[in-house]
Amino acid sequence: MKKQHNIPTGLFGFGTVNEGLYELLEKTNNHSLDIQKIVVKNKNKVRKIKNGKLSYKPEDILENDEIYLVIEAISDADAAFAIVTKALKKGKDVITANKKMVATYHTELIEIQNSTGRKLFYEAAVCGAIPVIRTLDQYFTYDNITSIEGVFNGTANYILSKMEEGSCYEDALKKAQALGLAEADPTSDVEGWDAKYKLCISHKHALGKTLSLEDVYHSGIDSITAIEQKFARQNNYRIRLKAIAKNGLSSVLPHFVTEDDYAYHLKGEANYMEIKSQFSGNHVLQGPGAGGFPTASALVSDIGLYQENYEYQYTQSKSSDHQVNQYNWYYIRGIDETELRHIKKHIKKSIGGRSYYFVLLKAKEVFKLKPEFIGVINESVVEAAI
């Protein structure tokens, strides 16, 4: 089937992502889109586009019957949801890069797609240039995915990599901000929210269940101190912020990983996802997880899906319905020791007079303790530390 070109298109937002898309299309002489309007919010910002395309009124796209495709890349999740909803109901198809919006309103978005018969694509919302959603959705239709895990946030991984080189958390964060890898407000990246959004979205395609944000236990890297750094260094571990969906449980947590873990060798702002399936075994996808061009390339991939008249399959898996009350070993710090007196398996350790603990608990139990820092460790780490 011959692909459609010069698709009448409207862009919402012209920041890093959509500006990257605009430039990528020009540099590659790609004529897939006829970008008719670009709606932005800031009237004072200088833009690298012809003034005739610029608009400050959403209705210039949403009420324009000649625009068939909307590409949304703004930061406000609620505003993005309003735009996407109206676009779909107006008979337009949508490509979005807004991970928070998709993760928060995933169920509603699927219902709107079904009721309107329009299409919504969001590869650019998960792990930048890595074709995560397309791979999960297309290539495991007749297989049973049993788990997904990986490093889904490049900012956090860059900071952790710098800390391994000797930087403290604060200095590593400043370096990331200076390079444009971290926002002025880095909360979403360092507290694990960004990775959590990506895990929720991926879970629907991998394991067939739409997760709410409340379904995922999460904690970030912003409370890592010299104690955790020293513990990791002394034992040849590395700390990685890992997202995992397995046995009906989902989490985004710091992990103390060993050399046999793929995440151990992941440096800088790279992302990866490991997919485990019943019949075809283990698969690893790795690549740049953020930035203008990597994310823009994911938008171009979705434009290709649109041209092919593709629709997401939302592969179903029985494994997502079976929840295991799984115990894990956790490293925790910043807690009153009396809170541990009823926990059968806990071990107290210290570095420089500062105490930390290994505890064997379910995820919900360790979060009830409200420690300053939570990290996942495996049993071999505990045995080695003892």
Secondary structure, DSSP 8 states (H G I E B T S, - for coil): -----SEEEEEE--SHHHHHHHHHHHHTT--SEEEEEEE-S-TTS--SS-GGGEES-THHHHT-TT--EEEE--S-HHHHHHHHHHHHHTT-EEEE--HHHHHHSHHHHHHHHHHHT--EE-GGGSSTTS-HHHHHHHTTTTS-EEEEEEE--HHHHHHHHHHHTT--HHHHHHHHHHTTSS-SS-HHHHTTHHHHHHHHHHHHHHHS----GGGEEE--STT--HHHHHHHHHTT-EEEEEEEEETTEEEEEEEEE-TTSGGGG--TTEEEEEEEETTTEEEEEEEE-SSHHHHHHHHHHHHHHHHTT--------GGGG-----EEEEEEES--GGGGTT-SSEEEEEETTEEEEEEEEEHHHHHHT--SEEEEE-HHHHHHH-
